[in-house]
Amino acid sequence: MTNVTSAKSVRRPHHWRRDLVELAALFTAVAVADALANMIAHGPDGTFLLVASAVALIATAMFHTWWARRHGHAPPPSDSPAPATSAPASASASDAREGATPAQPVETTLWRMRTTVRDEPGSLAALCTAFAAHHVDILTLQTHPLADGTVDEFLLRAPSALRAKDLTREISAAGGSSTWIERADAHDLVDTPTRVLGLATRTALDAAELPLSLRQLLGRCTIRSRPAGSLADRSAGESAPVEGVLDGTEMRLNDPHGGSIIVERPYLPFTPTEFARARALVELDARLGPRIPRGQDVLMLPEGEEITVRRADRGDLDAALAMHARCSERTLGLRYHGPVGDADRYLNHLLSPRFGRTLAVETESGRLVALGHLLWDGDETEVALIVEDAWQRRGIGAELLGRLVALAVEARCASVYAVTQASNTGMVATMRDLGLPLDYQIDEGTLVITARLEPTAARVLPPYGDPEMFDHEQADR
């Protein structure tokens, strides 16, 4: 809403100096008029001159009034400046900066950048000046203090025409060193405290979320869990101390459930701030102890039998061993790709939430008949299935695989892969039914099928726990 104020309603300030000058001019004019009147009145034609002067004054006044009325509302000349009009302060400031022509939208790109600067006044201002010179907007800023400087981490919105190497060169000229830059996405727009609290909540609800939370907290990195007493743990030396170890691009954290957690990021050293955040997540996990979500879904098979799909952990070890005992050697061989006698010793590792997530299928009587594993394998993610012989070809494998891939999409995994034998046509057909792009690699009879999880994968996959999906898959199998 614009407020218009009439010029007549504006009360001008009172000035006593102007009133004094006007009063002095009035007395002067009266004195001059009296002197002229006395001089004319005593002349031979005094009366005639007085009347003629009065008529001339009246005619001049009438002419001035007519002229003012005729030209008072005329438009100003074209070369005169336009009168100022009242406008909101924000609009005036915007016009002063941008001019009368509105700015055209520019395509932009999100970047995450880190650079190290000297810990002295003006170092950050120099970086901001370099950003401003190239129309780069700073969305978020984090500082990581070091012993000999400061690591500044930025989330930037820059014109798409600005290349990463050009931006890096400008930052180096402004005093930044060891500069690292990569593309960001919409997930990075969340501020750091909110993101850390969200990761802590996920870790508190599910012990299997700790490796994923660490990966999302620290960016692109490789996370490995080494059980206590394992060959890898012995080759790396003693287990990590309670407070953990930070060594450049690697940190070792003490796993409260035994062993250690190794986090590696070769392209960028970890800072003490990142190490403290990671250690806080591990301490939270240690205080809460073993835990998994207890939700479960009850599904109906076309034959009328009910099955239950739920999360599993090491508490299901005995039931899983009993299922192994009921499986044929062919089923165990297709699943574990090795001697059948070694199958049982893998279960303790597979059921640990440190290495991934496991789904179990139970009958109405509570007997475990199938397992599905989603395993964190460094930067990659593996899926594996085993279904008891008597329950095969009923759609249980397809149900488990669909749920595991949905969990991988939720965890923002780029792909999942399955290792099987080329003769395992059932696993190949189940992977194809996902409707995702697949890559096949065969090496001496071993088949590796990789499914790329595109952004639309969450919408393509069937909904988690949908009985209608299960019946549909069972009919195809």
Buried (B, 14 or more C-beta within 10 A) or exposed (E): EEEEEEEEEEEEEEEEEEEEEEEEEEEEEEEEEEEEBEEBEEEEEBEEBBEEBEEEEEEEEEEEEEEEEEEEEEEEEEEEEEEEEEEEEEEEEEEEEEEEEEEEEEEBBBBBBBBBBBEEEEBBEBBBEBBEEEEBEBBBBBBBEBEEBBBBBBBBBBEEEBEBEEBBEBBBEBBBEEBBBEEBEEEBEEEBEEBBEEBBEBBBEBBBBBBBBBBBBBBEBBBBBBBEEBEEBEEBEEBBEEEBBBEEBBBBBBBBBBBBBBBBBEEBBBBEBBBEBBBEBBBBBBEEEEBBEEEEBEBEBEEEEEBBBBBBBBEBBEBBBEBBEBBEEEBBBBBBEEEBEEBBEBBEBBBBBBBBBBBBBBBEEEBBBBBBBBBBEEEBBBBBBBBBEEBBEBBBBBBBBBBBBBBBBEBEBEBBBBBBBEEBEBBBEBBEBBEBEBEEEEEEEEBBBBBEBBEEBEEEBBEEBBEEBBBBBBEEB
